[in-house]
Amino acid sequence: MTAHVVNTHEAKSRLSELIREAEAGRDVIIARNGHPVAKIIPWPPPRPPRKSGAWTDRVEYSTDEVGPDDDVAALFEESARSDLS
């Protein structure tokens, strides 16, 4: 879909018509001295209300936690000591 580019003077004169074009899904760009400065877009439709508990029983998780790994901790300690020297 192509954009409809209008200058500011034309936009002031035809604002209602340009708003209807935007509502219909057409891009309306307002330009000043040939440079785009604004865009008229339709207001987005309202979002449906959120429902509490919508994700209940849809997400699985485990209580299995991995504790600290001694080998990894040793590598961090070694790295920290080498940075200090």
A tleap script that builds the chain and sets N, CA, C and O, in Angstrom:
source leaprc.protein.ff14SB
mol = sequence {
  NMET THR ALA HIE VAL VAL ASN THR HIE GLU
  ALA LYS SER ARG LEU SER GLU LEU ILE ARG
  GLU ALA GLU ALA GLY ARG ASP VAL ILE ILE
  ALA ARG ASN GLY HIE PRO VAL ALA LYS ILE
  ILE PRO TRP PRO PRO PRO ARG PRO PRO ARG
  LYS SER GLY ALA TRP THR ASP ARG VAL GLU
  TYR SER THR ASP GLU VAL GLY PRO ASP ASP
  ASP VAL ALA ALA LEU PHE GLU GLU SER ALA
  ARG SER ASP LEU CSER
}
set mol.1.N position { 0.846 -1.172 0.000 }
set mol.1.CA position { 0.000 0.000 0.000 }
set mol.1.C position { 0.892 1.236 0.000 }
set mol.1.O position { 1.847 1.304 0.773 }
set mol.2.N position { 0.600 2.198 -0.840 }
set mol.2.CA position { 1.401 3.406 -0.926 }
set mol.2.C position { 0.972 4.412 0.125 }
set mol.2.O position { -0.166 4.407 0.595 }
set mol.3.N position { 1.905 5.269 0.476 }
set mol.3.CA position { 1.608 6.306 1.452 }
set mol.3.C position { 1.095 7.551 0.738 }
set mol.3.O position { 1.509 7.863 -0.378 }
set mol.4.N position { 0.208 8.235 1.391 }
set mol.4.CA position { -0.315 9.494 0.869 }
set mol.4.C position { 0.455 10.605 1.574 }
set mol.4.O position { 0.309 10.791 2.782 }
set mol.5.N position { 1.263 11.337 0.837 }
set mol.5.CA position { 2.071 12.416 1.404 }
set mol.5.C position { 1.400 13.751 1.089 }
set mol.5.O position { 1.071 14.037 -0.062 }
set mol.6.N position { 1.202 14.558 2.123 }
set mol.6.CA position { 0.598 15.882 1.955 }
set mol.6.C position { 1.447 16.915 2.673 }
set mol.6.O position { 2.125 16.595 3.650 }
set mol.7.N position { 1.415 18.148 2.197 }
set mol.7.CA position { 2.147 19.201 2.903 }
set mol.7.C position { 1.290 19.716 4.062 }
set mol.7.O position { 0.104 19.402 4.157 }
set mol.8.N position { 1.898 20.499 4.928 }
set mol.8.CA position { 1.200 20.935 6.141 }
set mol.8.C position { -0.026 21.795 5.830 }
set mol.8.O position { -1.054 21.668 6.496 }
set mol.9.N position { 0.071 22.653 4.842 }
set mol.9.CA position { -1.076 23.508 4.497 }
set mol.9.C position { -2.260 22.651 4.035 }
set mol.9.O position { -3.395 22.879 4.453 }
set mol.10.N position { -1.989 21.665 3.171 }
set mol.10.CA position { -3.051 20.772 2.698 }
set mol.10.C position { -3.620 19.948 3.852 }
set mol.10.O position { -4.826 19.707 3.915 }
set mol.11.N position { -2.750 19.518 4.760 }
set mol.11.CA position { -3.198 18.722 5.905 }
set mol.11.C position { -4.158 19.538 6.780 }
set mol.11.O position { -5.162 19.011 7.260 }
set mol.12.N position { -3.850 20.820 6.985 }
set mol.12.CA position { -4.744 21.661 7.784 }
set mol.12.C position { -6.107 21.811 7.107 }
set mol.12.O position { -7.139 21.829 7.779 }
set mol.13.N position { -6.107 21.919 5.797 }
set mol.13.CA position { -7.346 22.122 5.052 }
set mol.13.C position { -8.191 20.860 4.959 }
set mol.13.O position { -9.418 20.938 4.893 }
set mol.14.N position { -7.532 19.675 4.954 }
set mol.14.CA position { -8.240 18.414 4.700 }
set mol.14.C position { -8.083 17.412 5.850 }
set mol.14.O position { -8.101 16.204 5.615 }
set mol.15.N position { -7.931 17.885 7.068 }
set mol.15.CA position { -7.635 16.989 8.191 }
set mol.15.C position { -8.679 15.885 8.355 }
set mol.15.O position { -8.314 14.722 8.526 }
set mol.16.N position { -9.945 16.218 8.308 }
set mol.16.CA position { -10.991 15.200 8.492 }
set mol.16.C position { -10.888 14.108 7.443 }
set mol.16.O position { -11.019 12.925 7.758 }
set mol.17.N position { -10.655 14.496 6.201 }
set mol.17.CA position { -10.533 13.518 5.119 }
set mol.17.C position { -9.294 12.637 5.318 }
set mol.17.O position { -9.348 11.431 5.076 }
set mol.18.N position { -8.184 13.230 5.756 }
set mol.18.CA position { -6.959 12.466 5.981 }
set mol.18.C position { -7.126 11.478 7.134 }
set mol.18.O position { -6.584 10.373 7.096 }
set mol.19.N position { -7.869 11.876 8.146 }
set mol.19.CA position { -8.138 10.969 9.263 }
set mol.19.C position { -8.958 9.772 8.783 }
set mol.19.O position { -8.694 8.639 9.186 }
set mol.20.N position { -9.942 10.017 7.932 }
set mol.20.CA position { -10.725 8.902 7.379 }
set mol.20.C position { -9.840 7.963 6.562 }
set mol.20.O position { -10.021 6.746 6.611 }
set mol.21.N position { -8.887 8.514 5.815 }
set mol.21.CA position { -7.965 7.670 5.050 }
set mol.21.C position { -7.133 6.791 5.987 }
set mol.21.O position { -6.935 5.605 5.727 }
set mol.22.N position { -6.654 7.385 7.072 }
set mol.22.CA position { -5.866 6.622 8.034 }
set mol.22.C position { -6.704 5.517 8.674 }
set mol.22.O position { -6.224 4.401 8.870 }
set mol.23.N position { -7.951 5.830 8.995 }
set mol.23.CA position { -8.848 4.825 9.573 }
set mol.23.C position { -9.064 3.669 8.602 }
set mol.23.O position { -9.262 2.528 9.018 }
set mol.24.N position { -9.025 3.972 7.309 }
set mol.24.CA position { -9.220 2.938 6.290 }
set mol.24.C position { -7.957 2.115 6.062 }
set mol.24.O position { -7.977 1.155 5.292 }
set mol.25.N position { -6.853 2.482 6.728 }
set mol.25.CA position { -5.629 1.691 6.633 }
set mol.25.C position { -4.556 2.280 5.732 }
set mol.25.O position { -3.502 1.667 5.565 }
set mol.26.N position { -4.785 3.432 5.156 }
set mol.26.CA position { -3.790 4.047 4.282 }
set mol.26.C position { -2.837 4.908 5.106 }
set mol.26.O position { -3.267 5.635 6.001 }
set mol.27.N position { -1.531 4.824 4.801 }
set mol.27.CA position { -0.550 5.670 5.486 }
set mol.27.C position { -0.701 7.110 5.018 }
set mol.27.O position { -0.745 7.383 3.818 }
set mol.28.N position { -0.779 8.028 5.976 }
set mol.28.CA position { -0.864 9.443 5.652 }
set mol.28.C position { 0.340 10.121 6.297 }
set mol.28.O position { 0.481 10.124 7.520 }
set mol.29.N position { 1.200 10.693 5.468 }
set mol.29.CA position { 2.414 11.336 5.953 }
set mol.29.C position { 2.310 12.826 5.673 }
set mol.29.O position { 1.967 13.245 4.567 }
set mol.30.N position { 2.614 13.621 6.702 }
set mol.30.CA position { 2.592 15.067 6.567 }
set mol.30.C position { 4.037 15.543 6.416 }
set mol.30.O position { 4.913 15.174 7.200 }
set mol.31.N position { 4.268 16.369 5.392 }
set mol.31.CA position { 5.619 16.844 5.105 }
set mol.31.C position { 5.685 18.364 5.205 }
set mol.31.O position { 4.719 19.075 4.929 }
set mol.32.N position { 6.855 18.830 5.610 }
set mol.32.CA position { 7.125 20.267 5.628 }
set mol.32.C position { 8.329 20.496 4.724 }
set mol.32.O position { 9.402 19.934 4.943 }
set mol.33.N position { 8.137 21.319 3.718 }
set mol.33.CA position { 9.188 21.589 2.731 }
set mol.33.C position { 9.709 20.298 2.096 }
set mol.33.O position { 10.902 20.165 1.825 }
set mol.34.N position { 8.803 19.359 1.867 }
set mol.34.CA position { 9.171 18.118 1.196 }
set mol.34.C position { 9.789 17.055 2.087 }
set mol.34.O position { 10.126 15.974 1.604 }
set mol.35.N position { 9.949 17.333 3.375 }
set mol.35.CA position { 10.541 16.371 4.314 }
set mol.35.C position { 9.464 15.846 5.261 }
set mol.35.O position { 8.777 16.641 5.901 }
set mol.36.N position { 9.303 14.535 5.364 }
set mol.36.CA position { 8.286 13.972 6.264 }
set mol.36.C position { 8.541 14.393 7.707 }
set mol.36.O position { 9.671 14.330 8.193 }
set mol.37.N position { 7.477 14.825 8.388 }
set mol.37.CA position { 7.605 15.242 9.784 }
set mol.37.C position { 6.601 14.564 10.716 }
set mol.37.O position { 6.807 14.531 11.929 }
set mol.38.N position { 5.510 14.020 10.155 }
set mol.38.CA position { 4.492 13.390 11.007 }
set mol.38.C position { 3.752 12.333 10.201 }
set mol.38.O position { 3.766 12.325 8.970 }
set mol.39.N position { 3.105 11.441 10.948 }
set mol.39.CA position { 2.334 10.379 10.308 }
set mol.39.C position { 1.003 10.243 11.042 }
set mol.39.O position { 0.965 10.191 12.271 }
set mol.40.N position { -0.073 10.187 10.290 }
set mol.40.CA position { -1.399 9.977 10.880 }
set mol.40.C position { -1.691 8.481 10.787 }
set mol.40.O position { -1.686 7.898 9.703 }
set mol.41.N position { -1.945 7.881 11.937 }
set mol.41.CA position { -2.232 6.446 11.997 }
set mol.41.C position { -3.533 6.229 12.757 }
set mol.41.O position { -3.910 7.059 13.585 }
set mol.42.N position { -4.225 5.122 12.487 }
set mol.42.CA position { -5.460 4.871 13.240 }
set mol.42.C position { -5.151 4.470 14.685 }
set mol.42.O position { -4.098 3.902 14.976 }
set mol.43.N position { -6.075 4.771 15.564 }
set mol.43.CA position { -5.950 4.367 16.964 }
set mol.43.C position { -6.092 2.850 17.018 }
set mol.43.O position { -7.002 2.302 16.395 }
set mol.44.N position { -5.212 2.153 17.750 }
set mol.44.CA position { -5.308 0.689 17.780 }
set mol.44.C position { -6.577 0.229 18.493 }
set mol.44.O position { -7.072 0.916 19.386 }
set mol.45.N position { -7.104 -0.932 18.103 }
set mol.45.CA position { -8.301 -1.442 18.780 }
set mol.45.C position { -7.971 -1.815 20.222 }
set mol.45.O position { -6.827 -2.149 20.531 }
set mol.46.N position { -8.956 -1.760 21.096 }
set mol.46.CA position { -8.682 -2.105 22.504 }
set mol.46.C position { -8.306 -3.569 22.637 }
set mol.46.O position { -8.815 -4.429 21.917 }
set mol.47.N position { -7.417 -3.829 23.560 }
set mol.47.CA position { -7.020 -5.207 23.838 }
set mol.47.C position { -8.101 -5.884 24.668 }
set mol.47.O position { -8.773 -5.239 25.472 }
set mol.48.N position { -8.262 -7.183 24.469 }
set mol.48.CA position { -9.234 -7.878 25.326 }
set mol.48.C position { -8.736 -7.873 26.765 }
set mol.48.O position { -7.527 -7.869 26.999 }
set mol.49.N position { -9.644 -7.872 27.728 }
set mol.49.CA position { -9.209 -7.848 29.131 }
set mol.49.C position { -8.436 -9.117 29.488 }
set mol.49.O position { -8.722 -10.204 28.984 }
set mol.50.N position { -7.468 -8.951 30.357 }
set mol.50.CA position { -6.665 -10.091 30.798 }
set mol.50.C position { -7.461 -10.930 31.789 }
set mol.50.O position { -8.232 -10.415 32.598 }
set mol.51.N position { -7.249 -12.232 31.698 }
set mol.51.CA position { -7.923 -13.136 32.622 }
set mol.51.C position { -6.896 -13.685 33.605 }
set mol.51.O position { -5.837 -14.174 33.211 }
set mol.52.N position { -7.220 -13.597 34.863 }
set mol.52.CA position { -6.338 -14.130 35.884 }
set mol.52.C position { -6.251 -15.645 35.754 }
set mol.52.O position { -7.269 -16.324 35.620 }
set mol.53.N position { -5.044 -16.165 35.793 }
set mol.53.CA position { -4.847 -17.610 35.732 }
set mol.53.C position { -4.915 -18.189 34.334 }
set mol.53.O position { -5.108 -19.394 34.177 }
set mol.54.N position { -4.760 -17.359 33.315 }
set mol.54.CA position { -4.868 -17.846 31.944 }
set mol.54.C position { -3.791 -18.873 31.599 }
set mol.54.O position { -3.994 -19.700 30.709 }
set mol.55.N position { -2.653 -18.834 32.287 }
set mol.55.CA position { -1.557 -19.765 31.996 }
set mol.55.C position { -1.557 -20.980 32.939 }
set mol.55.O position { -0.633 -21.792 32.900 }
set mol.56.N position { -2.576 -21.102 33.771 }
set mol.56.CA position { -2.652 -22.225 34.696 }
set mol.56.C position { -2.661 -23.539 33.927 }
set mol.56.O position { -3.420 -23.699 32.971 }
set mol.57.N position { -1.831 -24.463 34.339 }
set mol.57.CA position { -1.690 -25.793 33.749 }
set mol.57.C position { -1.138 -25.763 32.318 }
set mol.57.O position { -1.197 -26.779 31.625 }
set mol.58.N position { -0.616 -24.650 31.869 }
set mol.58.CA position { -0.009 -24.581 30.538 }
set mol.58.C position { 1.510 -24.551 30.603 }
set mol.58.O position { 2.182 -24.846 29.615 }
set mol.59.N position { 2.050 -24.197 31.756 }
set mol.59.CA position { 3.493 -24.090 31.914 }
set mol.59.C position { 3.943 -25.137 32.915 }
set mol.59.O position { 3.419 -25.234 34.024 }
set mol.60.N position { 4.919 -25.912 32.499 }
set mol.60.CA position { 5.472 -26.912 33.407 }
set mol.60.C position { 6.814 -26.421 33.933 }
set mol.60.O position { 7.613 -25.844 33.196 }
set mol.61.N position { 7.042 -26.656 35.189 }
set mol.61.CA position { 8.332 -26.300 35.760 }
set mol.61.C position { 8.716 -27.366 36.771 }
set mol.61.O position { 7.883 -28.119 37.274 }
set mol.62.N position { 9.981 -27.397 37.038 }
set mol.62.CA position { 10.495 -28.412 37.933 }
set mol.62.C position { 11.095 -27.744 39.167 }
set mol.62.O position { 11.624 -26.636 39.088 }
set mol.63.N position { 11.010 -28.412 40.280 }
set mol.63.CA position { 11.620 -27.893 41.497 }
set mol.63.C position { 13.050 -28.401 41.634 }
set mol.63.O position { 13.717 -28.113 42.628 }
set mol.64.N position { 13.525 -29.155 40.642 }
set mol.64.CA position { 14.886 -29.689 40.646 }
set mol.64.C position { 15.869 -28.545 40.436 }
set mol.64.O position { 15.951 -27.979 39.346 }
set mol.65.N position { 16.604 -28.214 41.468 }
set mol.65.CA position { 17.579 -27.139 41.375 }
set mol.65.C position { 18.980 -27.719 41.388 }
set mol.65.O position { 19.262 -28.689 42.092 }
set mol.66.N position { 19.826 -27.128 40.622 }
set mol.66.CA position { 21.213 -27.570 40.567 }
set mol.66.C position { 22.009 -26.683 41.501 }
set mol.66.O position { 21.980 -25.457 41.394 }
set mol.67.N position { 22.709 -27.308 42.403 }
set mol.67.CA position { 23.530 -26.567 43.350 }
set mol.67.C position { 24.827 -26.114 42.704 }
set mol.67.O position { 25.060 -26.369 41.523 }
set mol.68.N position { 25.681 -25.435 43.483 }
set mol.68.CA position { 26.943 -24.955 42.934 }
set mol.68.C position { 27.839 -26.129 42.523 }
set mol.68.O position { 27.890 -27.157 43.200 }
set mol.69.N position { 28.524 -25.957 41.428 }
set mol.69.CA position { 29.436 -26.975 40.911 }
set mol.69.C position { 30.835 -26.628 41.396 }
set mol.69.O position { 31.335 -25.539 41.118 }
set mol.70.N position { 31.465 -27.536 42.111 }
set mol.70.CA position { 32.790 -27.282 42.680 }
set mol.70.C position { 33.827 -26.981 41.603 }
set mol.70.O position { 34.699 -26.136 41.806 }
set mol.71.N position { 33.745 -27.659 40.463 }
set mol.71.CA position { 34.712 -27.423 39.390 }
set mol.71.C position { 34.560 -26.014 38.807 }
set mol.71.O position { 35.549 -25.333 38.539 }
set mol.72.N position { 33.329 -25.598 38.619 }
set mol.72.CA position { 33.090 -24.257 38.083 }
set mol.72.C position { 33.537 -23.201 39.084 }
set mol.72.O position { 34.166 -22.214 38.703 }
set mol.73.N position { 33.219 -23.398 40.356 }
set mol.73.CA position { 33.632 -22.453 41.392 }
set mol.73.C position { 35.155 -22.346 41.430 }
set mol.73.O position { 35.690 -21.249 41.594 }
set mol.74.N position { 35.857 -23.466 41.280 }
set mol.74.CA position { 37.324 -23.455 41.290 }
set mol.74.C position { 37.856 -22.658 40.097 }
set mol.74.O position { 38.833 -21.923 40.238 }
set mol.75.N position { 37.234 -22.791 38.938 }
set mol.75.CA position { 37.665 -22.031 37.759 }
set mol.75.C position { 37.474 -20.525 37.970 }
set mol.75.O position { 38.318 -19.728 37.560 }
set mol.76.N position { 36.361 -20.135 38.612 }
set mol.76.CA position { 36.146 -18.717 38.904 }
set mol.76.C position { 37.200 -18.200 39.875 }
set mol.76.O position { 37.735 -17.108 39.687 }
set mol.77.N position { 37.500 -18.973 40.905 }
set mol.77.CA position { 38.519 -18.573 41.880 }
set mol.77.C position { 39.871 -18.411 41.206 }
set mol.77.O position { 40.589 -17.445 41.465 }
set mol.78.N position { 40.217 -19.360 40.340 }
set mol.78.CA position { 41.493 -19.303 39.626 }
set mol.78.C position { 41.547 -18.071 38.729 }
set mol.78.O position { 42.573 -17.395 38.655 }
set mol.79.N position { 40.445 -17.785 38.052 }
set mol.79.CA position { 40.375 -16.615 37.182 }
set mol.79.C position { 40.513 -15.325 37.990 }
set mol.79.O position { 41.197 -14.397 37.560 }
set mol.80.N position { 39.877 -15.260 39.140 }
set mol.80.CA position { 39.949 -14.065 39.977 }
set mol.80.C position { 41.370 -13.863 40.486 }
set mol.80.O position { 41.856 -12.733 40.527 }
set mol.81.N position { 42.041 -14.942 40.873 }
set mol.81.CA position { 43.429 -14.820 41.366 }
set mol.81.C position { 44.353 -14.359 40.241 }
set mol.81.O position { 45.248 -13.549 40.481 }
set mol.82.N position { 44.158 -14.851 39.031 }
set mol.82.CA position { 45.043 -14.458 37.933 }
set mol.82.C position { 44.816 -13.007 37.535 }
set mol.82.O position { 45.743 -12.361 37.047 }
set mol.83.N position { 43.596 -12.468 37.730 }
set mol.83.CA position { 43.333 -11.063 37.423 }
set mol.83.C position { 44.007 -10.137 38.406 }
set mol.83.O position { 44.338 -9.005 38.055 }
set mol.84.N position { 44.224 -10.596 39.646 }
set mol.84.CA position { 44.832 -9.765 40.667 }
set mol.84.C position { 46.341 -9.684 40.520 }
set mol.84.O position { 46.962 -8.737 41.001 }
set mol.85.N position { 46.940 -10.674 39.855 }
set mol.85.CA position { 48.398 -10.661 39.741 }
set mol.85.C position { 48.882 -9.887 38.556 }
set mol.85.O position { 50.088 -9.789 38.333 }
savepdb mol mol.pdb
quit
